[in-house]
């Protein structure tokens, strides 16, 4: 899987190293949590046992903070 992600990075001129860990973090934070999917649902999608494991994926971004402040 990581080899495919490296190919995608090369094709898209992405200088960052893509791997499955980064893909899971992106899915867990940017794709789901930032689109208002409840953390308990994300926990199930990622196959985590404790919700605290999923909370580590919840990367706080300025967009999320601004949305909550409104």
C-alpha positions as CSV (number, residue, x, y, z in Angstrom):
1,X,0.0,0.0,0.0
2,X,2.8,2.4,0.9
3,X,4.4,1.9,-2.5
4,X,1.1,2.9,-4.2
5,X,1.0,6.0,-2.1
6,X,4.6,6.9,-3.1
7,X,3.6,6.5,-6.7
8,X,0.6,8.9,-6.2
9,X,2.9,11.4,-4.4
10,X,5.3,11.3,-7.4
11,X,2.5,11.7,-10.0
12,X,1.0,14.6,-8.1
13,X,4.4,16.2,-7.3
14,X,3.8,15.9,-3.6
15,X,7.0,16.4,-1.7
16,X,5.7,14.9,1.5
17,X,6.1,11.2,2.2
18,X,2.7,9.5,1.9
19,X,2.1,6.4,3.9
20,X,-0.9,4.5,5.3
21,X,-0.4,6.2,8.7
22,X,-0.7,9.6,7.2
23,X,-3.7,8.5,5.1
24,X,-5.5,7.2,8.2
25,X,-4.8,10.5,10.1
26,X,-6.0,12.5,7.1
27,X,-9.2,10.4,6.9
28,X,-9.7,10.5,10.6
29,X,-9.3,14.3,11.0
30,X,-9.8,16.2,7.7
31,X,-12.3,13.9,6.0
32,X,-14.5,12.8,8.9
33,X,-14.1,14.9,12.0
34,X,-13.9,18.2,10.1
35,X,-17.1,17.3,8.3
36,X,-19.0,16.8,11.5
37,X,-18.9,13.0,11.7
38,X,-19.2,12.1,15.4
39,X,-16.0,10.8,16.9
40,X,-17.7,7.6,18.0
41,X,-18.6,6.8,14.4
42,X,-15.0,7.6,13.3
43,X,-13.8,5.3,16.0
44,X,-15.8,2.5,14.5
45,X,-14.6,3.3,11.0
46,X,-11.0,3.2,12.0
47,X,-11.4,0.1,14.1
48,X,-10.2,1.7,17.3
49,X,-11.3,0.2,20.7
50,X,-11.0,3.2,23.0
51,X,-12.3,6.5,21.8
52,X,-9.1,8.1,23.2
53,X,-7.2,6.4,20.4
54,X,-9.4,8.2,17.9
55,X,-9.0,11.5,19.7
56,X,-5.3,11.4,18.9
57,X,-6.4,11.7,15.2
58,X,-8.5,14.8,15.9
59,X,-6.1,17.4,14.7
60,X,-7.3,20.8,15.7
61,X,-7.3,23.2,12.7
62,X,-8.1,26.8,12.5
63,X,-11.2,26.1,10.4
64,X,-12.6,23.9,13.1
65,X,-12.0,26.4,15.8
66,X,-13.6,29.2,13.8
67,X,-16.7,27.0,13.1
68,X,-17.1,26.2,16.8
69,X,-16.7,29.9,17.8
70,X,-19.6,30.8,15.5
